[in-house]
C-alpha cells in the first residue's frame, strides 16, 4: 500500500501517522537491552484485546507511569502505586494488566540470565520466506509458543504465544515486513 510519501508499506503501516512512524522506524528493527525489552513485553501485554494504535498513542504516558520501564523500580511498586496506575486515565487502566507488569518486573529481576539473552534465544535461526500478504503472517510460531512457555515457567504472566510473536515482530527477532514494503527492500 502506498503512503502519502509514495513509499510502499505494509498495509497497517500506511494508516495514521503514529502507525507510519512506528512501522518505518521501529517495527522489525533488532532491539536489545533489559529496559527496552521489558517495555516491549509490558506494552504488548497491555495491547492484548486492544488496538496497537491505542498503545502507541499512550506510550509516553506508560513510560511516565511505569518509571521508564526500569524493572527494579516497577517491581517495587506497592498498593499505592497500583491505585495511582488504576486512576491514571492516560494509560490503559486494567488491574490484571497492571498487576502483570509489576509481577513481570519481578520476574525479570529473578532471571538467572539477562532478559536480552533469554528472549533472543527464541529468535529463529533462519529467516523464513518474506510474506507477500498479511494473510501469510502468522499469529504464532513454534518459537513464540516455546518463548511463552518458558516465560510462564519463569513467573511471567500475560505472555501467551500470540503476545510473544508480536514481541518478536516488534523487536526484530522476526521481520514480517511484506515483500512489497520499502522496509523489506531496505533490509534485504
Beta strands, then each sheet from edge to edge (+ up, - down):
end
